[in-house]
């Protein structure tokens, strides 16, 4: 029962993701408009190189932000588990002055 429910939840999520991708596909293809392409190609080789370099430079900050976020999440992946182990170990002491509230 639980496995079939989990399967249908995953299937629903996958179908929702697929539907969202199919709906947004025309908007993604619209990014290559003819006016922008003609304007960029008419500027010459130096300006085209500058556009390519600008795209790469503008890509760096989001990549650093996401990388930093994932590194932080990876380092703190067991923080809740370790805190609960410390709290359960402290609960066995008779002179404990701390109370830990778990809202699981």
N, C-alpha and C positions, 0 to 999 in steps of 0.2 A: 504494500500500500504506500509506504513512504517512498520507496524507490520509484514507483510509477508517478507519484505526484512530483517528485524532484525532476524526473524526466520531462514531464509536461511543462514544468516551469522553465526548464532550459530550452525546450522546443519553442515555447512562446517567446522567450527572450531572443532566440535566434531569428525567429520569423519577424519580430518587431525590428530587429537590427537590419534584416534584409529589406523590409519594406521601407525603412528610413533611407537606406542607401539607394534604393530604386527611385524614391521620390526626389532625392537631392541630386541625382545624376545629371539632369539637364542644367542645373545651376553650376555644377562643376565644369561642364563642357562650355558654358558661356564665358568662362574666364579667358578663353583665347579669342577675343573679339577681333574682327578684321581691322578696325581702326587702330587699336593698340599695336597690333602686329605691323601694320604698314608704317606707323609712326616710328616704332623702334627700329625697323629695318632700313628706314630712310635716313637715319642719323649717321651711319657710317660705322666702320669697324671699331673705332675707339669708344664710341658711345655704347655700342653693343657690349663690349668688354666691361665698361663701367657698370652697365645694368646687371650683367652677370655677377660682378664682384659685389655690387650693392645687395643683390638677393642673398648671396652667401653671408655677407656681413649682418644682414637683418635676421638671418637664421640662427646666429650664434646665441643671442640672449635667451630666446625660448628654450633652446636645447640645454643651456646651462641651468635654467630654472627647473626644467623637468628632471635633469640629471641630479641636481641637488635634492629635489624632493624625493626621488626614488632612493638615493643614498640614505637620506634621513629615515625614510620608512624601513629600509632594509636593516639599518642599525638598531631601530627601536621595535623590531618585529616581535620580540619576546618580552617587552617591557611589562605588559599586563600580566603575563604568565609569571614572571619573576616577582612582581609585586604581590600577586595572590599567594605565591609560595612563602614569601617573607611574612605575610599577614597570618597565614595559617600556622607558621612556626612560632610566631610571637603570641598567638592565642593559647599555646600550651603553657606559657610561662604564667606563674601565679601572680607576679607583681607587675603585670603589664599596665601601662598608663595610657595606651593608645586603643582606640576603638576603630575598626575598619568596617565601613559600610559597603557591601557588595550589591550592586543593582543589576544582577544578571537576569 
